[in-house]
Amino acid sequence: MKVWFRQTGGIAGQVRGCEVNGEGLDESELRELKGLVEPLTTEPPSSAESKARDVEIYEFRVEQDDGSFVNVSFDESVLTERLAPLVEFVQDRSGPRKLEDPSWPSSLGAATEIAVQAIFFDIGDTLGRAIADSHGKLRIEPIVGALASLEAFQELGFPLGVVSNTPSGFSQEKMDALLEECGMLVFFGEELRVYSSVVGLDKSTPEIFELTAGRVPSVGSSTGLLYIGEDSDERANAEAAGWNVAPDLSTGLEMVLTARR
């Protein structure tokens, strides 16, 4: 068993981490490690989201005895009593790390190594969830780790944008206001915020992705673009337009970091 740990976010914004290799532990220590890791795989934390932007984000990658990997990430707001000893265990062994840490293992094959020049995100269920109050007013609640992930992508220097299916009649200004309210607008370039209700296209066809590609003049072709979204049909349409795709933020970040090594 091997356990990799990475901690990001927090007030200081530092990246810390460690690797714990079971081969270097004696029998009792290995038994302790497996006991600490067990709830990570059997009772992963809920996806509740802290509204604070300075929460700590914990990422674990566990290589199990059969060679398979388990990947779990969560923030401190949903840290359970059973997982707290594991976090304390790895924090005690952690030191400063770079975000692009070559020791962080990749489960991606060569086929997913890409040359990314700009990154676009879905909003609903990828970055956040739309919630209506008792008067029907909408707001976006970021999902767990979304803001920290956007900060990580931004630190890598990529232009960031959104391609989103938005409610009929929602203007550019209204959608921008929703993103600003939840703390996301700052991450996205003005020309890279593409809303279906504004452009008259949605993600049911590749056309909206082709239109979006034309808004990134520095990109020679769509193969330099990455779309991150949880909907498989939308990803298929992005691929049909020549884009690279990822189903979630963690996978997208891993693809980008792997390509840059």
Secondary structure, 3 states (H helix, E strand, C coil): CEEEEEEEECCCCCCEEEEEEHHHCCHHHHHHHHHHHHHHHHCCCCCCCCCCCCCEEEEEEEECCCCCEEEEEEEHHHCCCCCHHHHHHHHHCCEECCCCCCCCCCCCCHHHCCCCCEEEECCECCCEEEEECCCCCEEEEECCCHHHHHHHHHHCCCCEEEEECCCCCCCHHHHHHHHHHCCCHHHCCHHHEEEHHHHCCCCCCCHHHHHHHCCCCCCCCHHHEEEECCCHHHHHHHHHCCCEEECCHHHHHHHHHHHHC
